[in-house]
Amino acid sequence: MSAIPGLTPEQLSFYHKNGYVRVAGLLSPEEAAAYRAEVHAIAERQGSNDATWESVRGQDTRITHCHDVQFRSAAFTRLLVDERLTRVAQAIIGPNVQLHHSKMFIKPPEKGSPFPMHQDFPYFPHRDHSMIAVILHFDDAPEEKGCLRVYPGSHKLGPLPAIGADHHLPEDRFTLDGATPIPAKAGDAIFFSYLLAHGSGLNISGEPRTTLLVQLRDPADLPLREGHGSRGQGMMLAGIDPSTEEFRFAWEDKAA
Ligand SMILES: O=C(O)CCC(=O)C(=O)O
């Protein structure tokens, strides 16, 4: 057993009550700075792209993204299995932690797109709701940079009706302004349930906001429908996949 702690009992009970927990200083400021440089280097190599949600397009805002970053830089392969991260995930999910997908975001200065309030559930619904996200902050994310905002305890409402192509929540009930801001420092990580109502505001500051978001689940949890696949999905980051199914090559699955 590793000596690296996951969550204290207080942090775990905070998570269960509120649906999220911020772990301060999961990475050192030096490590965060190095990952930040990697994210910006990937963005530089891949050129301009934008992941602004349909419901907030047309306001001259942008957000740069790239999925499955561990296929772009080995630094992120190492980060995905970093025990400081996986042990927190184990404290929440259980001993076995499986990768669903990863994605980096850079919210550019002054016009970094917001994320309307939403649950992640409708994108990749699962039977047991074991899915969590962790947002790793590679630079400071104060409120004016468009930090994460949440409705604490909303994960207890279960799956909620979602609207439009980006599955956002009704804007009259779940306003961005009414949500609790969770400002973070470089090196902090915020873990949250895929049922938590969350979003984030515009980056109106003069600095980019740079993050990596990783979705994780219990391998015994079953997707309720196909879709939202990703390269590397199913990779075990901690523990084992207890499946007793016979080994199959990936191309056999596709042919089935
Ligand atoms: O990075 C953020 O501010 C939120 C991202 C998010 O909610 C998502 O990608 O589902």
The ligand as an SDF file (V2000), in Angstrom:
LIG
                    3D

 10  9  0  0  0  0  0  0  0  0999 V2000
  -13.1070   23.8790  -17.7200 O   0  0  0  0  0  0  0  0  0  0  0  0
  -14.1890   24.3290  -17.3350 C   0  0  0  0  0  0  0  0  0  0  0  0
  -14.3180   25.4630  -16.9150 O   0  0  0  0  0  0  0  0  0  0  0  0
  -15.4000   23.4390  -17.3300 C   0  0  0  0  0  0  0  0  0  0  0  0
  -15.2980   22.3550  -18.3440 C   0  0  0  0  0  0  0  0  0  0  0  0
  -16.4900   21.4940  -18.3720 C   0  0  0  0  0  0  0  0  0  0  0  0
  -17.3910   21.6540  -17.5920 O   0  0  0  0  0  0  0  0  0  0  0  0
  -16.6090   20.4050  -19.3300 C   0  0  0  0  0  0  0  0  0  0  0  0
  -15.7590   20.2540  -20.2190 O   0  0  0  0  0  0  0  0  0  0  0  0
  -17.5920   19.6440  -19.2170 O   0  0  0  0  0  0  0  0  0  0  0  0
  1  2  2  0
  2  3  1  0
  2  4  1  0
  4  5  1  0
  5  6  1  0
  6  7  2  0
  6  8  1  0
  8  9  2  0
  8 10  1  0
M  END
$$$$
